[in-house]
Amino acid sequence: MPRVTKGFTLIEGLIVMALLAMLVLILYPKVWSYRENAVKTVCVTNREAVMRQYNIVNIQNNEDIELDQFILENFDGICPDHGKISYVEGKILCSIHNHTDVDDDKPDVEVPWLSSSRLTLMYKHNPRQ
């Protein structure tokens, strides 16, 4: 009588689970960095929006409201990580995300096919002009 097997063996199941665990371990740091960048972007965007609204209110009302009073009255939770907000030299800073630019850690690299000299040449040699 031939033996009929249905389903997976224990070894096959363990191998699949081990492979999935390895994929999770590989992807976890990348996903976590995406989350950190998103939170930093939200903080920077919120601080910029607060500053714009503060300037608009000052212009519309023709009065000089103090920024800390304005933030306390109108905003709650500017930083998603609950960083302490401060105002230094005309900028709103966060104790956690104190950079004003989100992409500070990325180097400025010029894309060769979009350089300004090449674009000028493209416009100079355009036959439709």
Buried (B, 14 or more C-beta within 10 A) or exposed (E): EEEEEEEEEEEEEEEEEEEEEEEEEEEEEEEEEEEEEEBBBBBBEBBEEBBEBBEEEBEEEEEEEEBEEBBEEEBEEBBBBEBEBEBEEEEBBBEBBEEEEBEEEEEEEEEEEEEEEEEEEEEEEEEEE
